[in-house]
């Protein structure tokens, strides 16, 4: 059996946003033994039908030779990013097929330098990859479905979803009619210049005590309506669980970090009762940019906490009928 290796040297969000493109290739090419090489937690792609290979993150690659055991090292160049022409590599018809899933290698090509890919640009990237893959795989690969079909889907049967279900029931029993998920951790790739969401989160928890607030990054609290995902799930790595829990939340707030990205599921996108609030450098950097189906999307490039707080307050008042 031939071997195909998807690989990505960057973070969880980079893996999550391309999972449906990867899934489609795997499904269309069952004659390959598929692997995914990345430097994140194995559970981040647990529900994809491929084997996990551990490789370093890009910052570590500069001082490393990579993972020679799995022949990935020659694809992890020292001191430079992969270029678009290196998206796919196959050294010979008998060798492994490598597919780079990191969107950043298209900076300056399918989206501007200094920005991040939205879903429209992701589709164009993978259409480009498909053109290169088709002659190699000896079959036609297209990414021409409706754009919402490329938003990530989490196979909940691969995870214990009972914790999220039971917690949602608990909130209902405690009288909460609305729930807000806050991805209040750092955006590790500088997606936002807003230093912290904690101030806004605390203010909103105090002003709206009848709304349950769930935060993905813990800090000292005094409000009884404030919960932390680490306490809910009891896991250090809980991004798939956060993704499932987000389906029970009315509003999702974040700075395009990993937890916020994991809430950008197809289920949530198609939900007209769902509201996303993004704090990032530019609206076009969001997966939901120029998507006009289902959920509501609000963007702010606020850099000070008072502006961010006022922005969120107005949306809560509008969406939660308070």
Secondary structure, 3 states (H helix, E strand, C coil): CEEEEEEECCCHHHHHCCHHHHHHHHHHCCCEEEEEEECCCHHHHCCCCCEEEECCCHHHHCCCCCCHHHCCHHHCCCCCCCCHHHCEECCCCCCCEEEECCHHHHECCCECCCCCCCHHHHHHHHHHHHHHHHHHHCCCCCCCCCHHHHCECCCHHHCCCHHHHHHHHHHHHCCCCEEEEEECCCCCCCCCCCCCCHHHHHHHHHHCCCEEEEECCCCCCCCCCEEEHHHHHCCCCCHHHHHHHHHHCCEEEECCCHHHHCCCEHHHHCCCCCEEEEECCCHHHCCCCCCCCCCEEEEECCCCHHHHHHHHHHHHHHHCCC
